[in-house]
Amino acid sequence: MNKRELLGAISAGRMTRRDMMKMMSAAGITMAVLPVSRAKAADEAINFTWEGYNEPGFHPGYIEKHGASPEGPYFADVGEALAKVRSGFKVDVVHPCNLDLKNWRDADVMQPIDTSRLSNFGNLFEGLTKLAYAQGDGGEQYFIPVDWGNTSVLYRPDLVEIEEESWNLLWDERYSGQLSMSADATEAVAIAGILLGAADPFNLTDDELSKAKDLLVKQKSLLRFYWDSNSTVEQALASGELVASTGWNSSVVTLQGQGVPIKFANPKEGIMSYCCGLVLMKDAPHLDKAYDLIDAMIAPEAGKWLIESYGYGHSNKKSFEMVEDAMLAERNLPKDPNEFFANGIFQRPTMDADRLHKMFEEVKAGA
């Protein structure tokens, strides 16, 4: 990749920070010449989301109507995303998960969503629309579910030896320097809570939180890095730089498609499951296009693409009618999300996320 191509990739937001630094060094580019911001889509909805979640397949109806994808700045940690929005970062919709809904509600940055403006809302799994904190006291809808899946351990069966699948693989000293963990604080602390056998790993007691910190401090010296994007962890697992890491369903599909030997663990302590979706910002600068985007992302066509391309479940029941049963079996996806969640530890809203983020920052800083 030459300098022009590299700068173009950075400007378009197609490159992770870790990849960027490696390529910059190889290309002889210094920070002084980097573009100061991403290239923006012309007056499109702003979709603040996870890396890879602004691909055209997520919103074909929006592209058909407006001729372009929304702008897609991405985040690695939902807590950091909330802090950025609080500080004045103007976006239309954000893509948190049910674990984080209370914090977004408490921050008073969202507006209720008028579901009458969403042609696909009536086809959503009702239970997903009524998750904790998805609705206001008067029945207002604050959260539109989109995707559901698992967090677990991705590992290379050709490079590790295990007797049974467990979250403990991410603390295995035999693989020091070849392990990774998500940079997301709530997820990392929840995994430590699961290992500790906490009654509610998403809301730890003071004593449990102290023990979780000790566990994460012990792990830190074993990690190659904390990952902040799917592509980063996938590339490292494909090359053998990593032998195990936390990860999501989409990475399994991606790596298997590349012919990489990879397994997605079903840990003996329990696999973690979740539902993520869209919230509408109170000061959304492109309100009409924001509604178009939300409706496009919950359309059955978008759901079919999500299931087949990323391996996640979708909130629209009609999506499953469009996917072959063999594909659903391959993705380990039942047609009922309740059946899926019953087989794992379903995330519950975290009551005091600020406390978790502070602790995890201390861990990463070596405090």
N, C-alpha and C positions, 0 to 999 in steps of 0.2 A: 504494500500500500504506500503510495507516494504522499507528499505533504498535503496536496490539494484534496486527495481522497480522504485522508485522515481528518482534516479540518471539516470536511463536509459531513463525515460520519458523526463527529462530535456535535456539530451544530444541529444536526437532525435528531440527536438524542439516541442514536443507535448503538452507542458504545458505553460500557460501564466504566466507572472511574478507575478500577483496577486495570482493565484492558487499555484504557486511555494512557495511563502512565507508562505501561510497557511499550506501547507503540510510539509514544512521543520520544522515548529514549532512543528507540531504534531509528526513528526518522530524523533525529537531531532537532526536534522542536522544543522550544522553551515555553514556560507558562505565559510569558509576555505576549506571545503571538496567538494565544487561544482566543476564540470568539467569546464575547462576554455573555451571550445568551443563545438559547436555542432558536432556530428558525421557526417562526410562527405561521400556522395556517391562517389565511386571511379571514379575520372576523368569524371564526368558527367557535363552537362550544369548547370550553376548556375542561378536559377530563383528567383530573388529578388522580393517578392510579398507580398500580404496580407495574414494574417493567414487563413489557410484552402484552399488557392488557388493553392496548390501544390499536391492536392489529385490525385490519379491515374486516376480518371475519367476525369480530365482536359486534359490529354495528353496520351490517350491509344496508339496512333500510335508511340509515342516516346518510350514507354515501349516495344512495340512489336519489334521495331528495335534495341534497345540498352539493353533490359533486365533489366532495372532499371528506376526509376524516376529520374529527375534532382534533384540536391541539391536545397533546398527551404528555405533559410533564409527569414524571413518575417519582415515587418515593420508595424507600426500603423499610421504613419503620413508621407505623401509623401514628405513633406518638409524636414523631418529628413532623409528620404531615399536619397534625392538629396544631402544633406550635407555629408552624409556618402560616397556616390559615389565620390563626389568632393574631399574628403579627401584621396582617394586612395583605397577604398573598391572595390575589383575586382569581378565583376559579368558579366554575359552575357546579360541577358534581365531583364528589370524592367517593372512593371505593374502599370503605372500611369493612371489617368483618364483625359478626355478632359479638365477639369478645370485647370489642371497643365501643359498642353503641352507647353505653351509659356515659362514657367520657365525652363523646360528641354531643349528646343531648345536654349534658351539664354545661358544656362550653357555650351554649346558646349561639351557635354559628349557623344553624340550619333553619330552613323553613319547611312547613308541612308540604307534602306533595299532593297535588290535586289529581287523584287517580282517575277522575273522569276524562283527563287529557291523555290517558294511556290506553290505547286500543287493545293492548295485550295483557292488561292487569288481570282481567277476569279469568285468564287461563293459568295463572300462577298457582302453585301449591299453597293452599290457604295457610297451612301451618308455618310456612316460611315467612309469610307476611305478618305473622303475629308473634314472632320471636320477642323475647324480653327486650323492652325499650325500642322496639320497631314502631310502636304506636304511642301517641300521646294519651293523656287521661281522658280526652274526649273522643278518642278513636281516630285522631288525625294520623295519617301515614307519614312517618319520617324516614323509612328505610324500604327500599325496593330490592328484594333478593334477586341475585343473578346466578351465582355459582356456588357449588358446595363440593367439598372434597376432604382430603386428609393431609395432615402433617405427620411425617414419620421419618425413619432413617433410610436414606438411599445408600446402598453399599455395593461394592464390587465383589461378588462371590468368588471371583478368581484371584482376589488379592487379600482376602481376609479369611480367617478360620474362626467359626463360631459354632457353639453347640446348640444354642437357641437364640432366636431374635429378641433383642432387648435394647432399650434406650441406653443401656450401659456401654454399648459399643462405642458411643461418643466419648467415653471416659477410659477407653482401653489403652493403657500405657504402651502396649506393643506397637501401636500405630501413631505414636507421638509425631507430630509434624505432618500427619496425613489426614487429619480430621478437620471438620468445619462445622460451624453453627450459624444459624441466621442471626443477623444483627438486630432483629426485632426483639425488644425487651420483653414484652408480654408473652411472646411465644417461648423464649428461652427460659424465663422464670417458671412458666407453666410446666415445661418439660422437667425441670429440676423438681418441681412439686410432685409430678407424677412419680418420679423415681423415689422420692421421699415417702410416698404412700399417703400424701396429704388427702384429707377428706374432700377438700375443694382446692385443687391445684391452681385454680385461677384467682383465688382469694386466700392467700396464706396468712396464718397467724403470725405475730411478731417472732415467735420462736421458730416457726417453719421458715419464715423469710430469712432469718439469720442462718439457718442450716442450708437453705437454698443458695445463699451467697457463698458460703464455704464450698459448696459443691461446684459452683460456677467458677470460683477462683481456682480450685484444683484443676478444672478442665482447661482453663485459659492457656496454661503452659503447654498443653497437648495440641492446641489448635494451630493449623496452618494460617487461618485467617477467619474472621467473621464475614460471612458473605452478605452482599446487599443487592444481588440480582440473580435471577435464575440462570442467565447465560454464564455468569462467572462460575457458579458451582458446577454447572453441566460441563463446561470446558475442562475444569480441573478434574472431575471424575473421569471424563473421557480419556484424558492424557495419562491418568494414573497419579497425578500430583496429589489427589485425594483418594482415599479408599472408602471413606464414609462421611456422610454429612446429613444434617436435616434437609428436608426437601418436600416437594408437593407433587401431586399426580402428574402435572404437565411435564416434569423433568423425566419421569419414567417413560412417557410416550416419546419424548424427544430423543433420549439416549437409546432406547430400543430401536428407534427408527434409524439411528446412526450405526447400528450393529454393535453397540457397546454392551458388554455383559453387565447388567444392573438388576438389582432387586430392591423392592420397596417393602420394608419390613412390616410385619404385624407383631409389634413388640409384646412380650408376655405381660407387661404392665398395662397394656392397652394402647391402641392407636388413637391419635387425636383427630377429631373431625370438626368441621366448621361450616358456616354459611357466610358468604360475603355478598355485598350488594352496593347500591348507590344511595347517596344522600345528597340533597339539594341545598346549596349554600344560600343563606339569607340574602346576601347581596350579589347573587348570580348576575354577571354582566350580560349574559346571552340567554335570557330565561326561556324564550320560545324554542331555541335550538337545544337547550338543556333538556326540555321535555321530549324533543325529537330523539335525542340521544338515548335517554332512559328507555323510551318505548322501543327503539331499535335494538337495544341490548337485551330486552326480555322477549323479543320476537322468537317464534319457534325456529326460524331459519338460523338465527344466531346461536340458538341452543344446540341445534344439530351440529353446527361447525365446532362449537365448544366441546361437545362430547367426543366427536371424532378426532379433533386436532389436538386437544389439550387433555382429554381424559377426565374432565370434571363433570359432575352432574349439573343440570340447569334447572332454573326455577319454573320454566314453562312446561306444563305437562305434555303439551303437544309435540315438544321436541323429541320425546322418547318414541312417539309414533313414527318419526321420520328416520330412526336409526335401526339398523338390523339388530336382531336379538344377539347374534354372534358377536357383534361389535360391543354391545353392552356387557356381555359376559367377559370379553377380553379386557374391558376397562374396569371390571368388577363393580359395575353400577346397576343396582336394582332400579326399578321404575318408581319406587316410593322412597323419598329421602328419609322418612322415619325409620324404614328398615335399615338404611345405610347408617344412620346415626346410632341405632341400637347396638351396632357392632363395634362401637368405639367410645371414646371419652369425648362427649360433645362439649365444645367450649361454652362457658358461661361468662356473662359480662364481668369484667374486672371492676371492682368498686373503687380502688385507689391506685390508678395507673401511675400517677406521679411518683408515688413511693417506689414502685417497681422500676421505673425508668431511672430514678436517682440511684438506686442500688446497682442496676446493671451498668450504668455509666462508671460507677466506682469500680466494678469488676474489670471492665475494659481498660480503665486507667491504671489498674494495679493498686488501687487504694484498699 
